[in-house]
Amino acid sequence: MGNKRAYIKPVLESETFVPQNYIAACGDTEYGNYLFECNAGDLHLHRYPYEVFTGTPKTDRWGNLEPNYRNYLGTYHACGEKHEAPTTSSFIDGYMDDTRTPEFDNIKVIIWRGKHNNDIHCTENLDRNSWEMAKS
């Protein structure tokens, strides 16, 4: 009976992983792209019934809101597309007026001028944190 081995209790060793470099992950809002949905207004119109303005509307002497034509961008209709817009793009707070109605509508929107800064795309979703991100 002299050939018996002594029992050795198993030992578990672990290490903690500590990253040393930052790598941008998919959906990184600092360098990624939004899927900017051009959805403000009536999607079923193929003409341009909306006038778009930057900033805020002005108030007349009776307290009524009216367009501030110094901040006029142009006419617009919703294309319904989701455009890939870099998160570093300039997104402009503004409003639009439906020219088919006699009263001034003052619909708040966020405006994206497109890839070449020469177009008008608007969304009524004013919460940028809820905008969908493009998958990389």
C-alpha angles and dihedrals in degrees: 000000000000094000098076120124124222117248114251116200112230114250123211116210122188137179129209116234112230114186115223100190133049114231121185111242129210110286094025103165094205096063105011135093130259120220092231107202113213095211109129113127132359111343094198098067122096097191127069109260097157130079114207126210134180123229121011131320121257125242122233123222091272093054096256120139117240135171118279100221092192086073096044115140102176144263123318146184127187112257093189092223128134107231123198103239120179112242087233091062120114109259113192127209110226147129140240137216126215104228091199091073125067095225126069107257102194098200109185114230142164112236128212115189095207133246094305096036091243104101137068122235120166137190129189090208099102095178104091091186089066096052115117117250123225115246114243 
